[in-house]
Amino acid sequence: MRVKLAVLISVAFLLVLGTAAESFANISQAAALFLRISSSARAAGMGDAFVAVADDATAVHWNPAGLGAYPLADTWIEMGIRSDLRPLKGVAVLKTRGGGNYQAYDVWAITSKGLYRFDNKRWHEGELFETRTDQTAEKIVSQYFNVTDQDKLNVMIDKVARANNKGSYESLVELRDKVLAAAPSDYSGMAALQSAIDSMLTAYRQCRLNWDEVSQAQELFASGMKDSSLSEREIDRISFACEHAKTRFIPEELTLPYATTFTGELTAISSTGEMLLVGTTDGLVKYTGKTWQTLAIDAGLPSNNITCLQTVGNSTLVGTDQGPARFNGLTVEPFDSTANAPVGIVSAIGGRSNADIYAVVGNDLFHFDGKAWSNWQKYAAVLDDTPDTIADRFGIYRTPEERTAYLAKFAAMNPAKPSGPDSAAPASVTSFTAGDTLKAPYVAELKSKVNAIYVGLDKSLWLGTEHGVFYFEQNRWVTPGYRTDTLKQDQSLSALIENRQARDSVTANAYVAALYVFNSGLTDTVKAGTAVTLYRNPTSAPVNNIGSYGSRLYFAGSDGLLEYDGQEWGRADVRGLGHGSSTATLTHKNELWFVGSEKMVLKGGGRPEISTMYVKWLPTLSDDLYYTNAVFTINTQNWGTFGGDITFISYGKFVRTGSTSPEPIGEFESFDFAVTGAYGTSLTNRLKAGLGVKLIYSKLSDQGAGAEQGKGSATGFGVDLGLLWHTTNRMNVGVAVTNIGPKISYIDAAQADDLPRNLAVGVSYKLIQSEYNRLIVTTEVNKMLVGLDGKIQREIKELVINSGAEFTYANLIAARAGYIYDDEGKIKVWTVGAGLHLFDRFRFDFAYIPSQKDAALNNILRLSFSVMP
């Protein structure tokens, strides 16, 4: 079916190639014709064939249904994870292409088979290079992985050779040993045979082996050994095949597996969006999108064993088994001796900025304030505070053992001042008054493995642990996944566990372990009157990752994806991820990725856009006519996308004369003005709808002509309706009816004119949609719904056909072409255009109608400027 649709649109495009319209059919029967003028230089360059494209702010003008489609509106996209790569152990996104939406990013993941890349279409285990005849595999590997050490390079070359040869090195060694063992000792060509086989082994590492010749040598050996011996003729043929197995050049395409650069186990992954960092047990690996580099102790790391990574702004926090460090994009910044950095295994690290970092080292929680690390915070004592009350406030598990440990830690940090020169060593401070500043340890001891740290804009601290979510606010730890109940009767421990309703034995065992952590002295039977901390909700399940999007926090864990809006918790049931195991949540700019056990779900965020255009209108007729407009769109997550358009056209200055004399008696200016408000939303995953309402003001003159009383001005309103159907990922069908509304009258109501009502039906198709290149072709038919006389022949003649094409490279530069075919309006002109997209935020477009025979639209130049904040 897709092939048929592709053929159909291709034929339609070829039939009407080069058509685009600004319909002026029935021009004498309609008012406010400025409403039909193109509001975009981009669309004008494509011949105004935009009703089925409608993917920028000017959709307000062409088809308001475009406001309900990506990239102007939010969209959800599901992408499968290959079964052989599951489970993903870590995920990051890296910008590799031009553009500001999700298509500009690749997803990188630590998988069960090593590091893989997902380009929004398929998974890749390595980079594919188109080679030149003067290149060698060694040179390519050295440059790409930025390695000069020959020993390391040899190891990498062996990995690349295994990925690019059809067979194994071991099979070649086996063939060599068998052939040499079977060859008679007096074989006259022994030296040539040995040289041919050695050459074949060398060619394997150089990726210059013809495996068809190798297979022939293997077949010749197997055939010759059927009688348990080889004749000299058979050995000669084997030697000839081995000699010719070496090719002159490396393959035209060479795959460099990402695993080539790694010598240790992959442990963590993170990205600044522009740079990828992969932690291993043997160093930190940096990828810039072009080259790789491994950083180790000699680069400033406390240890080569990387345990965790977290990006903060343009820096990446690095956890090792010997403490934390920071990578600024160029160099590793170890924390100096004055920073009092903790030493030990960093299990999690995170922060809001480089001056607000938290890390779990050992079983303790540390904070870096931009100057020094500490495992305590300043605490202002309040009325009736005691060490016990402070220990209770800062307790996570609230067990007697935790309180004892906290009090000991508190005492060590807050010694009492000695009373005199002969006093003994200072004891712990036990009494203080309101307002006294104390050192309060963040925790006594973390008995839960911490997997993720998140710091909110309000400085709130969140920990994702194996026992659920913990967060710290107002000098108190909160564990929303647990509650404390006092048993009214004796109850067995097994009965308490059954209440958890665990899905499987793994979950049940994890819950049992959590019960022992949060409760002291549990026995098989828990007595009545005992206060027991129990499961309360899914936030007690293990949490793998914490992320934010807008005002919401997302928690990826073994019991599903959870969300918190600042007041309430709930399952983020995004395409089924609310109840399945999830690995990570990632955000970059306005895009959001959720990673589950079997699939990734992407939320492409609708972007706001502002665009304006200026045109010297009909320059061949007059030099004081101009047209300008400004249009904007803004997306709301819950209410769809809204847009607005302000349009103004000046007809220049006119000379007023008397009714009986040609003598000038004054001047006046004429103009038309319209303001449009539009709304678009998604009806289904593929069908979008939109509505626009416009207010119109037209001022032709400030007084009537001759005996006419009144002013030559009018007001009116119109309505636009649109539908946009994404029939496939490449093909759109658009329908829009615009300028529906009552007639406009100026002085004499009996001479009222219709608005330029128009029906547009169009199709667009993405002929090319690759990593860097995109080619859209589109065609549409317009019909002015004014002065319909029922004659089919005339109706067909009044049809205006628009067609155009847009080629975009790397979302950076664009070239456009189109054609206007309006037989009734005598408009048959070509259009051309171009665009420049800078910094993913600014777009400059121009369109031009070259001088053509008898065309009123000759030499019109349109200029547009768009901003995507």
PyMOL commands that set and color helices and strands:
alter all, ss='L'
color gray80, all
select helices_A, chain A and resi 2-15+27-29+33-36+41-45+59-62+64-68+83-85+102-104+137-145+150-164+169-182+190-205+211-227+232-243+258-261+297-299+337-339+387-393+400-413+493-498+505-518+538-540+749-751+792-797
alter helices_A, ss='H'
color red, helices_A
select strands_A, chain A and resi 75-80+90-95+105-111+114-118+123-124+126-130+253-257+266-271+276-280+283-287+292-295+306-312+315-320+323-327+332-334+346-353+356-361+364-368+373-374+376-380+437-441+450-455+461-465+468-473+476-478+482-486+491-492+525-526+531-535+543-549+552-557+560-564+569-571+582-588+591-596+599-604+609-616+626-636+640-657+664-682+687-701+712-726+731-740+758-769+773-784+800-809+813-822+827-838+842-848+861-867
alter strands_A, ss='S'
color yellow, strands_A
deselect
rebuild
show_as cartoon
